[in-house]
Amino acid sequence: MIVYQSMTLVYLCGIAAIILGGVLAVFVPDTAKAKVVALFTGIGSMLAVYPCIRVLAGAKPFFFILCASRTFGDVPLVIDRLSAFFVIVISTVSFLGTLYAVGYIRPYCNQNKDLASHFLFLSLLIASMLLTVTFHHALAFLTAWEIMSLSSFFLLTFEHEKSEVYDAGLNYLVSMHVGVVFLIIGFILLSQSSGSFDFSSFKAALNKGQLSVFTVFVIFFIGFGMKAGFVPLHTWLPRAHPAAPSHISGIMSGIMIKTGIYGIFRVITFIDSPLPEIGYFVLIISLVSGLLGVAYAIAQHNLKKLLAYHSVENIGIIGIGAGLLGLSYHNTPMALLGFSGAILHVLNHAVFKSLLFYAAGIVYHQTHTVDIERLGGLGKHIPFAAAAFLTGAVAISGLPPLNGFISEFFIYMGMFKGLQSGMFLSVSLSLTISGLAFIGAMAMLCFTKAFGVVFLGSPRSHYPNTVFNAGISIKAAMTIQCLMIVGIGLFPAQVFSVIVRIASQFVEIGNYSLGPTLQMLGNLSKGFFIFLTITALLWMLRVFMLRKAGVYAEDNLCKLSFLKKLSLSKYRYKTWDCGYQAGNVRMQYTASSYAAPFIGIIKPVLDYKEQIVYPSASAYRETPKKAGTCLFPVSGSFESRTQDRIETCIIAPVISLIIRFLNLFSWIQSGNIQQYILYGLIFLTAVTLWIMGV
């Protein structure tokens, strides 16, 4: 018992250290605030992670009782395998985010920005996420959940002077409170049935037949799904991530939305045997989220908004539906692999999505824009960001040998294990497998567009003369993430042996042997190493051959006369070009033109609009007859934009109705102080009578 208390005290000391870092940041100069928060977050993360590593290594769950007020009662703080995994993910990604913030926030220092409150709320956000995944008490959980929502709101509105940031913040805050209403309803139902707020009592209450398991699960799924970003609860997400600073976008998209996934996982532990209806419900929502998320991402011109929609897509991939159906049909391999893939994808997405947002942050500081149509050729100016973005793009597209492929491989394997468990399930899984494959193809299309247009080619606009120096902190954080992406991809067997321990909290493994799966993953790892070795050898051979060819050409060129050199240079540097040599950046593919063929296919799904201004005949005559300009009249233009159909067709009409309803009571806000005092007296009288039991 002493060991259990000491381990949980170490965990609480870690959370206290994180909060202390935010408090100290208030009193130090602006240039040191990020460093203080990063230092204390690193110390706190190590303390918080230590007991979690012991749990995943085989120790029993740590249990600790926090003596709270009479309202809360005893609050259990539990670190089981599920909580331990999420604590490790939150701590690791949060520390890397604060390390990245040391370099990212530098341009904002001494610019009248409220950095003190920014870093205080950042520490509160990290601490509240850690408490959310370890509190096993409904009231304490909701308190930590609300602190997480409020602190992230203040972080999101860092540049609140911009109208779009202010609107995104309000949209996010309203969405989070709509979600928490459903969580409150769900916990009220369970607590009334069980007579307690303790999570340990909910399982018996939910399975004794007084409550509809499906109804309770759907209520919780809506509440947690709002935070996670499942379709159609996702509309806040594409607004919030582009508005927030990149280190906040990385933390919010990488780990904060995963607390919604944790909540769904935790509700599953309350259910003895999930109904098939629950599994199919989650499977359908997940597939729709993945398809719509990546479809909307392809049509975006804002780099951070594109990444935000990919969060919706990857939440759909996590899904959990395959694992739930495996439990419903008592298919152990399907359930185990489905949950293992979902759990691993939580970690994978946290790493590569935050990496992509951090690369986008470097692009923003370098160019002062994230409009893809105005970018181009950045690979030569910021090669580190280009390499990091390419690594994250390959990983998020699910391509081997990186980590995104491994988690999706587990999910595919789990679904294939369920193809013989009945006709209806087989058809459903076949359609889902096809949908996931289509999502992967669309993700590749989207990120070839993003990387190609942003980092390759020539600049499409004039960039500011200022040069953003990424610095050692940014490069260190992003390098660690790249190593994690490669490491998980190259050693899948070792990763699976850890992940399966977490998945076994939901699935009774019994006599199921993990040997064949581990052997398959070991062979996959060997294939990856062989592939990388061959690729490295071919690259070295290419470098050697090009260098040798360059030396040989220079030696021969020195022997030629000046006139022959001049004539030869014409043929060496200019190729046949149909008699037109005045190159123009407008000849390059744009983001719109690259995605146009595919968008033409899915246009009925999207609220896609085009605005074309055709050049008039006079434009050709009035254009100065300089070399090449007569072919590009300046008066023509093309613009495309996409609005979220769910927001325009569902959310906006509902908000309009709510506003019209509230306007019916506008007479209450009369501006009369005496009337407001009367309202307060009536409220206090009603509360007093309620407490007295009258």
C-alpha positions in Angstrom: 0.0 0.0 0.0 2.9 2.3 0.7 4.3 1.7 -2.8 0.9 2.6 -4.3 0.7 5.8 -2.3 4.3 6.8 -3.1 3.7 6.2 -6.9 0.5 8.3 -7.0 2.2 11.0 -5.0 5.0 11.1 -7.6 2.4 11.5 -10.2 0.7 14.3 -8.3 4.0 16.0 -7.8 4.5 15.9 -11.5 1.2 17.7 -12.1 2.1 20.2 -9.4 5.5 20.9 -11.1 3.7 21.6 -14.4 1.3 24.1 -12.7 4.2 25.7 -10.8 6.0 26.3 -14.1 3.0 28.3 -15.4 2.8 30.3 -12.2 6.5 31.1 -12.2 6.2 32.2 -15.9 4.0 35.1 -14.8 6.9 36.7 -12.9 9.8 36.2 -15.3 10.6 38.4 -18.4 8.8 37.6 -21.7 12.0 36.1 -23.2 12.2 33.5 -20.4 8.6 32.5 -19.9 8.6 29.7 -22.5 11.8 28.4 -21.2 10.5 28.2 -17.6 7.3 26.4 -18.7 9.3 24.0 -20.9 11.7 23.2 -18.0 9.0 22.5 -15.5 6.8 20.7 -18.0 9.8 18.4 -18.7 10.3 17.8 -15.0 6.6 17.2 -14.3 6.2 15.0 -17.3 9.1 12.7 -16.2 7.5 12.4 -12.7 4.0 11.7 -14.2 5.3 9.2 -16.7 7.4 7.1 -14.2 4.5 5.3 -12.4 2.7 4.8 -15.8 5.7 3.0 -17.2 5.6 0.7 -14.2 1.9 -0.1 -14.8 2.6 -0.8 -18.5 5.5 -3.0 -17.5 3.2 -5.2 -15.5 2.6 -3.6 -12.1 -1.0 -3.5 -10.8 -3.0 -0.3 -11.3 -2.1 2.5 -8.8 -5.1 3.6 -6.7 -5.2 6.7 -4.5 -8.0 8.5 -2.6 -8.0 12.3 -2.6 -10.0 13.6 0.3 -12.2 16.3 -1.1 -15.0 18.5 0.1 -18.4 17.2 1.3 -19.8 17.9 -2.1 -17.3 15.7 -3.9 -16.6 13.1 -1.2 -13.7 10.8 -1.7 -12.2 11.2 -5.2 -10.4 8.1 -6.5 -7.3 8.8 -8.7 -6.5 5.6 -10.6 -3.6 4.8 -13.0 -4.6 1.7 -14.8 -3.2 0.6 -18.2 -5.5 2.8 -20.2 -4.9 5.9 -18.1 -1.1 5.1 -18.0 -1.0 5.1 -21.8 -2.8 8.4 -22.2 -0.7 10.0 -19.5 2.5 9.0 -21.4 1.1 10.4 -24.7 -0.1 13.6 -23.1 3.1 14.2 -21.1 5.4 13.4 -24.1 3.6 15.5 -26.7 3.0 18.4 -24.2 6.6 18.6 -23.3 7.7 18.6 -27.0 5.0 21.3 -27.6 6.4 23.6 -24.9 9.9 23.0 -26.2 8.8 24.0 -29.6 7.1 27.1 -28.1 10.4 28.4 -26.9 11.5 29.2 -30.4 8.0 29.8 -31.9 6.9 32.4 -29.4 10.2 34.5 -29.8 8.8 36.9 -32.4 5.9 37.7 -30.1 8.1 38.8 -27.2 8.0 42.6 -26.3 5.0 43.1 -28.6 2.4 43.8 -25.9 1.2 40.2 -26.0 -0.1 38.8 -22.8 2.4 36.0 -22.6 2.1 35.6 -18.9 -1.5 34.4 -19.0 -0.8 32.4 -22.2 1.8 30.2 -20.5 -0.2 30.0 -17.3 -3.2 28.6 -19.2 -0.9 26.3 -21.2 0.3 24.7 -17.9 -3.3 24.5 -16.7 -4.3 22.8 -20.0 -1.6 20.1 -19.6 -2.4 19.5 -15.9 -6.1 19.3 -16.5 -5.6 16.8 -19.3 -3.5 14.6 -17.0 -6.2 14.8 -14.3 -9.0 14.1 -16.8 -7.5 10.7 -17.7 -6.9 9.6 -14.1 -9.9 10.9 -12.1 -12.4 8.1 -11.6 -15.1 10.3 -10.1 -17.8 12.0 -12.2 -17.7 15.4 -10.5 -13.9 15.6 -10.4 -13.8 14.4 -14.0 -16.2 17.1 -15.1 -14.3 19.8 -13.2 -11.0 18.8 -14.9 -12.8 18.6 -18.2 -14.2 22.1 -17.8 -10.8 23.5 -16.8 -9.3 21.9 -20.0 -12.0 23.5 -22.2 -11.6 27.0 -20.6 -7.8 27.0 -20.6 -7.7 25.8 -24.3 -10.2 28.6 -25.2 -7.9 31.3 -23.8 -4.9 29.7 -25.6 -6.8 29.5 -28.8 -7.7 33.2 -28.7 -4.0 34.3 -28.2 -4.4 36.8 -31.2 -7.9 37.8 -30.1 -7.6 41.2 -31.9 -8.2 39.3 -35.2 -12.0 38.9 -35.8 -11.6 35.4 -37.2 -9.7 34.3 -34.1 -12.4 35.8 -31.8 -15.2 34.1 -33.8 -13.4 30.7 -33.8 -12.8 31.0 -30.0 -16.5 31.6 -29.3 -17.5 28.8 -31.7 -15.2 26.5 -29.8 -16.4 27.5 -26.4 -20.1 27.0 -27.3 -19.4 23.6 -28.9 -17.5 22.4 -25.8 -20.3 23.4 -23.5 -22.9 21.7 -25.7 -20.8 18.6 -25.4 -20.4 18.9 -21.6 -24.2 19.0 -21.3 -24.5 15.5 -22.7 -21.7 14.3 -20.4 -23.6 15.7 -17.4 -26.7 14.0 -18.5 -24.9 10.7 -18.9 -23.2 10.9 -15.5 -26.5 11.9 -13.9 -28.2 8.8 -15.3 -25.4 6.5 -14.1 -25.0 8.2 -10.6 -28.7 8.0 -9.9 -28.8 4.3 -10.9 -25.7 3.5 -8.9 -26.1 5.9 -6.0 -22.5 7.1 -6.4 -20.2 9.2 -8.5 -17.4 6.6 -8.5 -16.6 5.0 -11.8 -16.3 1.7 -10.2 -20.0 1.6 -9.4 -21.1 2.5 -12.9 -20.5 -0.9 -14.4 -22.9 -2.7 -12.2 -25.5 0.1 -12.6 -25.3 0.0 -16.4 -25.5 -3.7 -16.7 -28.3 -4.5 -14.3 -31.0 -3.6 -16.9 -32.5 -0.4 -15.5 -30.8 1.7 -18.2 -30.6 1.3 -21.9 -27.0 0.6 -22.6 -27.3 1.8 -26.2 -28.9 5.1 -25.1 -26.4 5.8 -22.4 -23.5 5.0 -24.8 -24.9 7.4 -27.5 -25.3 10.2 -25.0 -21.7 9.8 -23.9 -20.5 9.4 -27.5 -22.1 12.7 -28.4 -20.4 14.4 -25.4 -17.0 12.9 -26.0 -17.4 13.0 -29.8 -17.8 16.7 -29.7 -14.3 17.0 -28.2 -12.8 14.3 -30.4 -14.3 15.8 -33.6 -16.4 13.0 -35.1 -18.7 14.1 -37.9 -21.2 15.8 -37.5 -19.8 17.2 -34.3 -16.6 18.5 -35.9 -17.5 22.0 -37.1 -15.5 23.8 -34.3 -12.3 22.0 -35.2 -11.5 23.5 -38.7 -12.1 26.9 -37.2 -10.1 26.5 -34.0 -6.8 25.0 -35.3 -6.1 27.6 -37.9 -6.8 30.4 -35.4 -4.5 29.1 -32.6 -0.7 29.5 -32.5 1.0 26.5 -34.0 2.3 25.1 -30.7 -1.3 25.2 -29.4 -2.7 23.7 -32.6 -0.2 20.9 -32.3 -1.2 20.2 -28.6 -5.0 20.6 -29.2 -5.0 18.4 -32.4 -2.4 16.0 -31.2 -3.6 15.2 -27.7 -6.5 17.4 -26.4 -9.0 15.9 -28.9 -7.8 12.5 -27.8 -9.3 13.0 -24.4 -12.6 12.5 -26.2 -11.3 9.1 -27.4 -10.2 8.3 -23.8 -13.7 9.1 -22.6 -15.2 6.7 -25.1 -12.7 4.0 -24.1 -13.6 4.6 -20.5 -17.3 4.2 -21.1 -16.6 0.9 -22.9 -15.1 -0.4 -19.6 -18.5 0.2 -18.0 -20.1 -2.3 -20.4 -19.9 -6.0 -19.9 -20.7 -7.0 -23.5 -21.3 -4.2 -26.1 -24.4 -4.7 -28.2 -23.7 -5.1 -32.0 -25.8 -1.9 -32.5 -23.2 0.1 -30.6 -20.4 -1.3 -32.8 -22.2 -0.6 -36.1 -23.1 2.9 -34.9 -19.5 3.7 -34.1 -18.3 2.1 -37.3 -20.6 4.1 -39.5 -19.8 7.4 -37.7 -16.1 6.6 -38.0 -16.2 5.8 -41.7 -18.2 8.9 -42.5 -15.8 11.0 -40.4 -12.8 9.6 -42.3 -14.3 10.1 -45.8 -15.7 13.6 -45.2 -12.6 14.7 -43.3 -10.2 13.9 -46.0 -12.6 15.1 -48.8 -12.8 18.5 -47.2 -9.1 18.6 -46.6 -8.3 18.2 -50.3 -10.4 21.2 -51.1 -8.7 23.6 -48.6 -6.3 26.4 -49.5 -5.4 27.2 -45.9 -2.5 24.9 -44.8 -3.6 24.7 -41.1 -7.2 24.2 -42.0 -6.2 21.4 -44.3 -4.4 19.8 -41.3 -7.4 20.4 -39.1 -9.7 18.4 -41.4 -7.2 15.6 -41.4 -7.7 15.4 -37.6 -11.3 14.6 -38.4 -10.2 12.0 -40.8 -7.8 10.3 -38.3 -10.3 10.4 -35.5 -12.5 8.4 -37.9 -9.6 6.0 -38.5 -9.2 5.5 -34.7 -12.9 4.8 -34.5 -12.9 1.9 -32.1 -15.7 0.3 -34.1 -13.8 -2.8 -35.2 -12.8 -3.5 -31.6 -16.4 -3.1 -30.4 -17.8 -5.4 -33.1 -15.1 -8.0 -32.1 -16.4 -7.9 -28.5 -20.0 -8.1 -29.7 -19.4 -11.2 -31.8 -16.9 -12.7 -29.3 -14.2 -12.6 -32.0 -11.1 -12.2 -29.8 -8.5 -11.6 -32.7 -10.7 -9.0 -34.3 -11.4 -7.2 -31.0 -7.7 -7.4 -29.9 -6.3 -6.1 -33.2 -9.0 -3.5 -33.6 -8.4 -2.0 -30.2 -4.7 -2.3 -30.6 -4.8 -0.4 -33.8 -7.0 2.3 -32.4 -4.8 2.7 -29.3 -1.6 2.9 -31.3 -3.1 5.3 -33.8 -3.9 7.7 -30.8 -0.1 7.8 -30.2 0.8 7.9 -33.9 -1.6 10.7 -34.8 -0.5 12.7 -31.7 3.1 12.6 -33.0 2.8 13.2 -36.7 -0.1 15.6 -36.6 1.7 17.9 -34.1 4.8 17.6 -36.2 2.9 18.8 -39.3 1.4 21.8 -37.4 4.9 22.7 -36.1 6.2 22.6 -39.7 3.3 24.8 -40.7 4.2 27.2 -37.9 7.7 27.6 -39.4 6.1 28.3 -42.8 3.9 31.0 -41.2 6.8 32.7 -39.4 8.9 32.6 -42.6 6.2 33.9 -45.0 3.5 35.4 -42.7 0.8 33.4 -44.5 -0.5 29.8 -44.6 -2.4 30.4 -47.9 -1.2 27.5 -50.1 -2.0 29.4 -53.3 0.5 32.1 -52.3 3.3 29.7 -51.2 5.9 27.7 -53.2 9.6 26.9 -53.4 10.0 26.9 -49.6 12.0 23.7 -49.7 15.1 25.8 -50.6 14.5 28.4 -47.9 13.5 26.2 -44.9 14.8 22.7 -45.8 14.4 21.5 -42.2 10.7 22.3 -42.1 10.3 20.7 -45.6 11.9 17.5 -44.5 9.9 17.3 -41.3 6.6 18.1 -43.2 7.5 15.3 -45.7 8.1 12.8 -42.9 4.7 13.7 -41.3 3.0 13.6 -44.6 4.2 10.1 -45.4 3.3 8.9 -41.9 -0.3 10.4 -42.0 -0.8 8.9 -45.5 -0.3 5.5 -44.0 2.7 4.6 -46.1 5.5 2.2 -45.0 7.9 2.2 -43.3 6.6 4.9 -40.9 4.3 4.6 -37.9 1.0 5.5 -39.6 1.2 2.4 -41.6 1.6 0.2 -38.5 -1.5 1.3 -36.7 -3.7 1.1 -39.8 -2.2 -2.3 -40.5 -3.5 -3.5 -37.1 -6.9 -2.1 -37.9 -7.0 -3.8 -41.3 -5.8 -7.1 -39.8 -8.6 -6.9 -37.2 -11.2 -6.3 -39.9 -9.9 -9.2 -42.0 -10.2 -11.4 -38.9 -13.9 -10.6 -38.7 -14.8 -11.5 -42.3 -16.0 -15.0 -41.3 -18.2 -14.0 -38.4 -21.5 -13.7 -40.3 -22.8 -12.4 -43.6 -24.0 -9.0 -42.3 -20.7 -8.3 -40.5 -18.6 -9.5 -43.4 -20.4 -7.2 -45.8 -20.1 -4.3 -43.4 -16.4 -4.9 -42.8 -15.7 -5.3 -46.6 -17.3 -1.9 -47.2 -15.3 -0.4 -44.3 -12.0 -1.9 -45.6 -12.8 -0.4 -49.0 -13.6 2.9 -47.4 -10.3 3.0 -45.4 -8.4 2.2 -48.6 -10.1 5.1 -50.4 -9.3 7.4 -47.4 -5.6 6.4 -47.7 -5.6 7.2 -51.5 -7.3 10.6 -50.8 -4.8 11.4 -48.0 -1.9 10.7 -50.4 -3.5 13.0 -53.0 -4.0 15.7 -50.4 -0.4 15.7 -49.1 1.2 15.5 -52.4 -0.7 18.6 -53.2 0.2 20.3 -49.9 3.9 19.4 -50.0 4.4 19.9 -53.7 2.7 23.3 -53.9 4.1 24.7 -50.6 7.7 23.4 -50.7 8.5 22.6 -54.4 8.5 24.8 -57.5 8.9 28.5 -57.4 7.5 31.1 -55.0 4.0 32.4 -56.1 4.3 35.7 -54.2 7.0 37.9 -52.7 8.0 36.8 -49.2 9.0 39.2 -46.4 12.7 39.9 -46.2 12.7 38.8 -42.5 14.2 35.4 -42.0 12.9 33.2 -39.1 15.6 31.3 -37.3 14.0 28.1 -36.1 16.5 27.6 -33.3 17.7 24.6 -31.5 14.5 24.1 -29.4 12.2 23.9 -32.5 14.6 21.6 -34.3 15.1 19.4 -31.2 11.3 18.9 -30.6 10.6 18.1 -34.3 13.6 15.8 -34.6 12.5 13.8 -31.6 9.0 13.4 -33.2 10.6 12.3 -36.5 12.6 9.7 -34.6 9.5 8.5 -32.9 7.7 8.2 -36.3 10.5 6.2 -37.8 11.1 4.1 -34.6 7.5 2.9 -34.3 7.5 2.1 -38.0 10.7 0.0 -37.9 10.0 -1.9 -34.7 6.3 -2.9 -34.9 6.6 -6.2 -33.0 8.1 -4.5 -29.9 5.4 -1.8 -30.1 2.6 -4.3 -30.4 3.8 -6.3 -27.3 3.2 -3.1 -25.3 0.0 -2.0 -26.9 -1.6 -5.4 -26.6 -1.3 -5.1 -22.8 -3.5 -2.0 -22.9 -6.0 -3.6 -25.3 -6.2 -6.6 -23.0 -8.0 -4.3 -20.6 -11.0 -4.6 -22.9 -10.5 -8.1 -24.3 -10.0 -11.3 -22.5 -7.1 -12.8 -24.5 -7.5 -16.3 -23.0 -5.8 -19.0 -25.1 -5.3 -16.7 -28.1 -1.7 -16.9 -29.1 0.2 -13.7 -30.1 3.0 -15.6 -31.6 1.9 -15.6 -35.3 1.1 -11.9 -35.1 4.5 -11.1 -33.6 6.3 -13.2 -36.2 4.5 -11.4 -39.0 5.4 -8.0 -37.6 9.0 -9.2 -37.2 9.2 -10.2 -40.8 7.6 -6.8 -41.7 10.3 -5.1 -39.8 13.0 -7.0 -41.6 11.4 -6.0 -44.9 11.5 -2.4 -43.9 15.2 -2.5 -43.0 16.0 -4.2 -46.4 14.0 -1.5 -48.2 15.7 1.3 -46.4 19.1 -0.2 -47.0 18.5 -0.5 -50.8 17.1 3.0 -50.9 20.2 4.4 -49.1 22.6 2.5 -51.4 20.8 3.8 -54.5 20.9 7.3 -53.2 24.6 7.1 -52.4 25.2 5.7 -55.9 23.2 8.5 -57.5 25.2 11.1 -55.5 28.5 9.5 -56.6 27.5 9.3 -60.3 26.3 12.9 -60.4 29.4 14.1 -58.7 31.6 12.2 -61.1 29.6 13.4 -64.1 30.0 17.0 -63.0 33.7 16.7 -62.6 34.1 15.1 -66.1 31.9 17.8 -67.7 34.0 20.6 -66.1 37.3 19.0 -67.3 36.0 18.8 -70.9 34.5 22.3 -70.7 37.9 23.8 -69.7 39.4 22.5 -73.0 37.0 24.4 -75.2 37.4 27.9 -76.6 35.3 30.8 -75.2 33.0 30.8 -78.2 32.4 27.1 -78.0 31.6 27.4 -74.3 29.1 30.1 -75.0 27.4 28.1 -77.7 27.4 25.0 -75.6 25.9 26.8 -72.7 22.8 27.6 -74.8 22.1 23.9 -75.2 23.0 22.9 -71.7 20.7 25.3 -69.9 17.7 25.9 -72.2 15.6 23.0 -73.5 13.1 23.0 -76.3 10.1 25.0 -75.2 7.8 25.5 -78.2 9.5 28.8 -79.0 8.4 30.3 -75.6 11.2 31.0 -73.1 9.6 33.6 -70.8 8.8 31.4 -67.8 6.2 32.5 -65.3 5.3 31.2 -61.9 1.6 31.2 -63.0 2.5 28.3 -65.2 2.9 26.1 -62.2 0.2 23.9 -60.7 -1.8 25.6 -58.0 -3.5 23.8 -55.2 -6.9 24.3 -56.9 -5.7 23.0 -60.3 -4.0 20.0 -58.7 -7.1 18.9 -56.9 -9.6 19.9 -59.5 -10.0 16.5 -61.2 -10.8 14.8 -57.9 -13.0 17.6 -56.6 -15.0 17.4 -59.8 -15.9 13.8 -58.8 -16.9 14.6 -55.2 -18.3 18.1 -55.8 -21.9 17.0 -54.9 -20.7 16.1 -51.4 -18.9 19.4 -50.9 -20.4 22.9 -50.7 -17.8 23.8 -53.4 -18.1 27.1 -55.3 -16.1 28.7 -58.0 -15.8 32.3 -59.1 -14.2 32.9 -62.5 -13.5 36.3 -64.1 -12.7 35.6 -67.8 -10.3 38.0 -69.5 -12.0 40.2 -72.0 -10.8 40.6 -75.6 -9.6 44.1 -74.8 -7.2 42.7 -72.2 -5.2 41.1 -74.9 -4.9 44.3 -76.9 -4.2 46.5 -73.9 -1.5 44.3 -72.4 2.0 45.7 -73.1 3.7 43.6 -75.8 6.6 42.5 -73.7 8.2 39.1 -73.9 5.5 36.6 -72.8 3.1 39.0 -71.1 0.6 39.0 -73.9 -0.2 35.4 -73.1 -1.1 36.2 -69.5 -3.8 38.9 -69.3 -3.9 40.4 -65.9 -7.6 40.9 -65.7 -8.6 37.2 -65.5 -9.0 35.5 -62.2 -10.2 32.2 -60.6 -11.2 31.6 -57.0 -12.6 28.5 -55.4 -13.9 28.0 -51.8 -15.4 25.3 -49.8 -17.8 25.6 -46.9 -18.7 22.8 -44.6 -22.1 21.6 -45.7 -22.9 20.3 -42.2 -22.2 23.7 -40.7 -24.2 25.6 -43.4 -27.2 23.1 -43.5 -27.5 22.0 -39.9 -25.5 24.0 -37.4 -26.2 27.5 -38.8 -30.1 27.0 -39.0 -30.1 25.6 -35.4 -28.1 28.6 -34.2 -30.5 30.9 -36.0 -33.5 29.3 -34.3 -31.8 29.6 -30.9 -31.0 33.2 -31.4 -34.6 33.9 -32.4 -35.9 32.0 -29.3 -33.6 34.0 -27.0 -34.6 37.3 -28.5 -38.1 36.6 -27.2 -36.7 37.2 -23.7 -34.6 40.2 -24.5 -37.0 42.3 -22.3 -35.3 40.8 -19.3 -32.2 42.8 -20.1 -33.8 46.1 -19.5 -30.8 48.0 -18.3 -32.5 48.8 -15.0 -30.2 48.1 -12.0 -33.0 47.8 -9.5 -34.6 45.1 -11.7 -31.3 43.2 -11.8 -31.0 43.3 -8.0 -34.6 41.9 -7.8 -33.5 39.0 -10.0 -30.7 38.3 -7.6 -32.9 38.3 -4.6 -35.4 36.0 -6.2 -32.6 33.6 -7.1 -31.1 33.6 -3.6 -34.5 33.1 -2.0 -35.2 30.1 -4.3 -31.8 28.5 -3.5 -32.4 29.0 0.3 -35.8 27.4 0.2 -34.4 24.5 -1.9 -31.5 23.9 0.6 -34.0 24.0 3.5 -36.1 21.4 1.8 -39.2 23.6 1.5 
